[in-house]
Amino acid sequence: MCESNIYVVGPGEDDESAQLFLEAVDELLPEEAGSWRVTSIFGEQKILSGRIRSMHLVDHRIIFERSA
């Protein structure tokens, strides 16, 4: 399986405080400037505003920082 979980943090927060946003994400598509459409393998879709802070693909973990 190649899907990842997406976690979010606020501006200035460290990665350890990241909160789970969506599990088993299969698709990550840019939308309007600064927002992303994420879709899980179960078909659940959400919109997330912010930037990708880090990606740890071996750990299946993508961390976003929310817009201020």
N, CA, C and O atoms as CSV, one atom per row, in Angstrom:
chain,resi,resn,atom,element,x,y,z
A,1,MET,N,N,0.840,-1.178,0.000
A,1,MET,CA,C,0.000,0.000,0.000
A,1,MET,C,C,0.886,1.241,0.000
A,1,MET,O,O,1.909,1.281,0.683
A,2,CYS,N,N,0.492,2.239,-0.759
A,2,CYS,CA,C,1.317,3.434,-0.927
A,2,CYS,C,C,0.671,4.691,-0.359
A,2,CYS,O,O,1.244,5.774,-0.477
A,3,GLU,N,N,-0.480,4.583,0.241
A,3,GLU,CA,C,-1.156,5.775,0.733
A,3,GLU,C,C,-0.465,6.301,1.995
A,3,GLU,O,O,0.278,5.588,2.670
A,4,SER,N,N,-0.743,7.582,2.287
A,4,SER,CA,C,-0.164,8.245,3.457
A,4,SER,C,C,-1.255,8.883,4.289
A,4,SER,O,O,-2.369,9.098,3.811
A,5,ASN,N,N,-0.937,9.183,5.525
A,5,ASN,CA,C,-1.826,9.947,6.388
A,5,ASN,C,C,-1.384,11.402,6.360
A,5,ASN,O,O,-0.189,11.697,6.316
A,6,ILE,N,N,-2.361,12.315,6.387
A,6,ILE,CA,C,-2.046,13.738,6.412
A,6,ILE,C,C,-2.306,14.272,7.813
A,6,ILE,O,O,-3.350,14.022,8.415
A,7,TYR,N,N,-1.327,15.015,8.310
A,7,TYR,CA,C,-1.382,15.659,9.620
A,7,TYR,C,C,-1.236,17.155,9.416
A,7,TYR,O,O,-0.602,17.590,8.455
A,8,VAL,N,N,-1.820,17.955,10.315
A,8,VAL,CA,C,-1.713,19.409,10.204
A,8,VAL,C,C,-1.183,20.012,11.501
A,8,VAL,O,O,-1.425,19.508,12.598
A,9,VAL,N,N,-0.459,21.098,11.331
A,9,VAL,CA,C,0.026,21.906,12.452
A,9,VAL,C,C,-0.285,23.357,12.130
A,9,VAL,O,O,-0.487,23.718,10.971
A,10,GLY,N,N,-0.322,24.181,13.161
A,10,GLY,CA,C,-0.491,25.607,12.980
A,10,GLY,C,C,0.859,26.266,12.753
A,10,GLY,O,O,1.899,25.641,12.958
A,11,PRO,N,N,0.848,27.529,12.329
A,11,PRO,CA,C,2.102,28.252,12.137
A,11,PRO,C,C,2.913,28.279,13.435
A,11,PRO,O,O,2.383,28.590,14.502
A,12,GLY,N,N,4.178,27.956,13.333
A,12,GLY,CA,C,5.059,27.994,14.492
A,12,GLY,C,C,5.017,26.759,15.375
A,12,GLY,O,O,5.850,26.628,16.272
A,13,GLU,N,N,4.075,25.847,15.152
A,13,GLU,CA,C,4.008,24.618,15.954
A,13,GLU,C,C,5.010,23.604,15.423
A,13,GLU,O,O,5.368,23.624,14.246
A,14,ASP,N,N,5.460,22.713,16.309
A,14,ASP,CA,C,6.395,21.685,15.870
A,14,ASP,C,C,5.632,20.453,15.382
A,14,ASP,O,O,4.441,20.295,15.650
A,15,ASP,N,N,6.342,19.586,14.663
A,15,ASP,CA,C,5.716,18.407,14.053
A,15,ASP,C,C,5.119,17.453,15.080
A,15,ASP,O,O,4.172,16.730,14.767
A,16,GLU,N,N,5.650,17.436,16.294
A,16,GLU,CA,C,5.139,16.534,17.325
A,16,GLU,C,C,3.709,16.887,17.745
A,16,GLU,O,O,2.997,16.040,18.284
A,17,SER,N,N,3.288,18.132,17.502
A,17,SER,CA,C,1.929,18.544,17.876
A,17,SER,C,C,0.934,18.354,16.733
A,17,SER,O,O,-0.217,18.777,16.843
A,18,ALA,N,N,1.359,17.726,15.642
A,18,ALA,CA,C,0.507,17.548,14.472
A,18,ALA,C,C,-0.725,16.705,14.801
A,18,ALA,O,O,-0.649,15.716,15.529
A,19,GLN,N,N,-1.856,17.123,14.245
A,19,GLN,CA,C,-3.131,16.429,14.420
A,19,GLN,C,C,-3.507,15.727,13.117
A,19,GLN,O,O,-3.326,16.274,12.030
A,20,LEU,N,N,-4.031,14.513,13.241
A,20,LEU,CA,C,-4.445,13.758,12.059
A,20,LEU,C,C,-5.573,14.506,11.346
A,20,LEU,O,O,-6.542,14.930,11.976
A,21,PHE,N,N,-5.440,14.662,10.028
A,21,PHE,CA,C,-6.446,15.332,9.205
A,21,PHE,C,C,-7.232,14.311,8.380
A,21,PHE,O,O,-8.461,14.363,8.322
A,22,LEU,N,N,-6.511,13.380,7.742
A,22,LEU,CA,C,-7.174,12.359,6.923
A,22,LEU,C,C,-6.242,11.165,6.775
A,22,LEU,O,O,-5.050,11.318,6.507
A,23,GLU,N,N,-6.801,9.977,6.953
A,23,GLU,CA,C,-6.037,8.736,6.841
A,23,GLU,C,C,-6.117,8.163,5.431
A,23,GLU,O,O,-7.049,8.447,4.678
A,24,ALA,N,N,-5.135,7.363,5.097
A,24,ALA,CA,C,-5.117,6.578,3.861
A,24,ALA,C,C,-5.355,7.438,2.623
A,24,ALA,O,O,-6.198,7.113,1.786
A,25,VAL,N,N,-4.608,8.535,2.511
A,25,VAL,CA,C,-4.757,9.458,1.388
A,25,VAL,C,C,-4.075,8.867,0.165
A,25,VAL,O,O,-2.917,8.453,0.207
A,26,ASP,N,N,-4.833,8.842,-0.924
A,26,ASP,CA,C,-4.348,8.309,-2.186
A,26,ASP,C,C,-4.037,9.426,-3.169
A,26,ASP,O,O,-3.152,9.280,-4.012
A,27,GLU,N,N,-4.758,10.543,-3.071
A,27,GLU,CA,C,-4.632,11.609,-4.058
A,27,GLU,C,C,-4.528,12.963,-3.362
A,27,GLU,O,O,-5.269,13.254,-2.423
A,28,LEU,N,N,-3.602,13.777,-3.837
A,28,LEU,CA,C,-3.354,15.109,-3.290
A,28,LEU,C,C,-3.233,16.040,-4.490
A,28,LEU,O,O,-2.242,16.000,-5.219
A,29,LEU,N,N,-4.256,16.886,-4.692
A,29,LEU,CA,C,-4.305,17.733,-5.881
A,29,LEU,C,C,-4.379,19.208,-5.491
A,29,LEU,O,O,-5.137,19.573,-4.592
A,30,PRO,N,N,-3.584,20.072,-6.173
A,30,PRO,CA,C,-3.678,21.508,-5.888
A,30,PRO,C,C,-5.017,22.057,-6.382
A,30,PRO,O,O,-5.506,21.672,-7.445
A,31,GLU,N,N,-5.591,22.946,-5.606
A,31,GLU,CA,C,-6.833,23.624,-5.978
A,31,GLU,C,C,-6.478,25.096,-6.195
A,31,GLU,O,O,-5.533,25.402,-6.921
A,32,GLU,N,N,-7.220,25.999,-5.579
A,32,GLU,CA,C,-6.889,27.416,-5.647
A,32,GLU,C,C,-5.545,27.636,-4.963
A,32,GLU,O,O,-5.022,26.746,-4.292
A,33,ALA,N,N,-5.004,28.813,-5.139
A,33,ALA,CA,C,-3.708,29.127,-4.539
A,33,ALA,C,C,-3.719,28.822,-3.049
A,33,ALA,O,O,-4.508,29.389,-2.293
A,34,GLY,N,N,-2.834,27.920,-2.635
A,34,GLY,CA,C,-2.697,27.612,-1.223
A,34,GLY,C,C,-3.662,26.589,-0.672
A,34,GLY,O,O,-3.675,26.361,0.537
A,35,SER,N,N,-4.482,25.954,-1.519
A,35,SER,CA,C,-5.367,24.916,-0.993
A,35,SER,C,C,-5.230,23.638,-1.819
A,35,SER,O,O,-4.831,23.657,-2.983
A,36,TRP,N,N,-5.574,22.538,-1.174
A,36,TRP,CA,C,-5.377,21.208,-1.735
A,36,TRP,C,C,-6.625,20.359,-1.535
A,36,TRP,O,O,-7.279,20.437,-0.495
A,37,ARG,N,N,-6.950,19.550,-2.535
A,37,ARG,CA,C,-8.024,18.556,-2.405
A,37,ARG,C,C,-7.343,17.220,-2.116
A,37,ARG,O,O,-6.494,16.765,-2.882
A,38,VAL,N,N,-7.723,16.606,-1.012
A,38,VAL,CA,C,-7.154,15.316,-0.641
A,38,VAL,C,C,-8.266,14.269,-0.659
A,38,VAL,O,O,-9.381,14.518,-0.202
A,39,THR,N,N,-7.946,13.114,-1.186
A,39,THR,CA,C,-8.927,12.030,-1.316
A,39,THR,C,C,-8.327,10.754,-0.743
A,39,THR,O,O,-7.202,10.380,-1.073
A,40,SER,N,N,-9.088,10.096,0.116
A,40,SER,CA,C,-8.626,8.841,0.718
A,40,SER,C,C,-8.981,7.673,-0.201
A,40,SER,O,O,-9.735,7.825,-1.163
A,41,ILE,N,N,-8.425,6.515,0.114
A,41,ILE,CA,C,-8.733,5.317,-0.675
A,41,ILE,C,C,-10.183,4.882,-0.495
A,41,ILE,O,O,-10.680,4.037,-1.240
A,42,PHE,N,N,-10.865,5.465,0.502
A,42,PHE,CA,C,-12.269,5.150,0.764
A,42,PHE,C,C,-13.212,6.132,0.076
A,42,PHE,O,O,-14.430,6.029,0.223
A,43,GLY,N,N,-12.645,7.101,-0.688
A,43,GLY,CA,C,-13.445,8.074,-1.420
A,43,GLY,C,C,-13.763,9.340,-0.647
A,43,GLY,O,O,-14.403,10.239,-1.193
A,44,GLU,N,N,-13.340,9.441,0.601
A,44,GLU,CA,C,-13.582,10.656,1.387
A,44,GLU,C,C,-12.702,11.781,0.851
A,44,GLU,O,O,-11.502,11.594,0.646
A,45,GLN,N,N,-13.308,12.961,0.623
A,45,GLN,CA,C,-12.570,14.111,0.115
A,45,GLN,C,C,-12.657,15.267,1.099
A,45,GLN,O,O,-13.693,15.497,1.723
A,46,LYS,N,N,-11.544,15.991,1.226
A,46,LYS,CA,C,-11.502,17.189,2.059
A,46,LYS,C,C,-10.634,18.226,1.371
A,46,LYS,O,O,-9.770,17.895,0.559
A,47,ILE,N,N,-10.877,19.489,1.708
A,47,ILE,CA,C,-10.054,20.591,1.223
A,47,ILE,C,C,-9.216,21.090,2.385
A,47,ILE,O,O,-9.716,21.267,3.496
A,48,LEU,N,N,-7.942,21.314,2.122
A,48,LEU,CA,C,-6.995,21.754,3.145
A,48,LEU,C,C,-6.272,22.980,2.644
A,48,LEU,O,O,-5.724,22.964,1.542
A,49,SER,N,N,-6.257,24.054,3.435
A,49,SER,CA,C,-5.537,25.274,3.072
A,49,SER,C,C,-4.226,25.317,3.839
A,49,SER,O,O,-4.201,25.126,5.055
A,50,GLY,N,N,-3.160,25.563,3.139
A,50,GLY,CA,C,-1.853,25.647,3.770
A,50,GLY,C,C,-0.763,25.205,2.824
A,50,GLY,O,O,-0.938,25.178,1.606
A,51,ARG,N,N,0.366,24.860,3.413
A,51,ARG,CA,C,1.511,24.430,2.610
A,51,ARG,C,C,2.037,23.103,3.146
A,51,ARG,O,O,1.867,22.782,4.322
A,52,ILE,N,N,2.668,22.353,2.279
A,52,ILE,CA,C,3.308,21.111,2.709
A,52,ILE,C,C,4.573,21.491,3.468
A,52,ILE,O,O,5.454,22.160,2.929
A,53,ARG,N,N,4.654,21.063,4.710
A,53,ARG,CA,C,5.840,21.327,5.520
A,53,ARG,C,C,6.869,20.223,5.317
A,53,ARG,O,O,8.055,20.500,5.137
A,54,SER,N,N,6.413,18.967,5.346
A,54,SER,CA,C,7.337,17.855,5.148
A,54,SER,C,C,6.580,16.623,4.694
A,54,SER,O,O,5.383,16.474,4.940
A,55,MET,N,N,7.313,15.740,4.021
A,55,MET,CA,C,6.758,14.471,3.569
A,55,MET,C,C,7.733,13.374,3.982
A,55,MET,O,O,8.926,13.442,3.687
A,56,HIS,N,N,7.213,12.377,4.658
A,56,HIS,CA,C,8.000,11.223,5.089
A,56,HIS,C,C,7.338,9.998,4.472
A,56,HIS,O,O,6.541,9.317,5.116
A,57,LEU,N,N,7.677,9.730,3.226
A,57,LEU,CA,C,6.942,8.715,2.475
A,57,LEU,C,C,7.166,7.300,2.995
A,57,LEU,O,O,6.265,6.466,2.911
A,58,VAL,N,N,8.333,7.020,3.524
A,58,VAL,CA,C,8.566,5.695,4.095
A,58,VAL,C,C,7.667,5.477,5.306
A,58,VAL,O,O,7.203,4.365,5.554
A,59,ASP,N,N,7.423,6.560,6.065
A,59,ASP,CA,C,6.546,6.493,7.239
A,59,ASP,C,C,5.086,6.758,6.894
A,59,ASP,O,O,4.228,6.734,7.776
A,60,HIS,N,N,4.793,7.013,5.604
A,60,HIS,CA,C,3.418,7.287,5.138
A,60,HIS,C,C,2.831,8.498,5.864
A,60,HIS,O,O,1.691,8.453,6.326
A,61,ARG,N,N,3.604,9.571,5.965
A,61,ARG,CA,C,3.208,10.739,6.763
A,61,ARG,C,C,3.500,12.020,5.984
A,61,ARG,O,O,4.638,12.263,5.582
A,62,ILE,N,N,2.456,12.845,5.770
A,62,ILE,CA,C,2.599,14.150,5.143
A,62,ILE,C,C,2.129,15.188,6.153
A,62,ILE,O,O,1.032,15.079,6.701
A,63,ILE,N,N,2.960,16.193,6.395
A,63,ILE,CA,C,2.625,17.212,7.384
A,63,ILE,C,C,2.387,18.538,6.664
A,63,ILE,O,O,3.248,19.026,5.931
A,64,PHE,N,N,1.205,19.109,6.888
A,64,PHE,CA,C,0.830,20.408,6.354
A,64,PHE,C,C,0.878,21.449,7.464
A,64,PHE,O,O,0.610,21.151,8.628
A,65,GLU,N,N,1.219,22.658,7.087
A,65,GLU,CA,C,1.108,23.793,7.993
A,65,GLU,C,C,-0.064,24.638,7.516
A,65,GLU,O,O,-0.072,25.123,6.385
A,66,ARG,N,N,-1.047,24.809,8.382
A,66,ARG,CA,C,-2.233,25.600,8.026
A,66,ARG,C,C,-1.849,27.054,7.771
A,66,ARG,O,O,-0.893,27.568,8.352
A,67,SER,N,N,-2.605,27.704,6.899
A,67,SER,CA,C,-2.409,29.127,6.657
A,67,SER,C,C,-2.757,29.916,7.909
A,67,SER,O,O,-3.647,29.529,8.665
A,68,ALA,N,N,-2.066,31.006,8.124
A,68,ALA,CA,C,-2.292,31.829,9.323
A,68,ALA,C,C,-3.645,32.481,9.330
A,68,ALA,O,O,-3.978,33.201,10.271
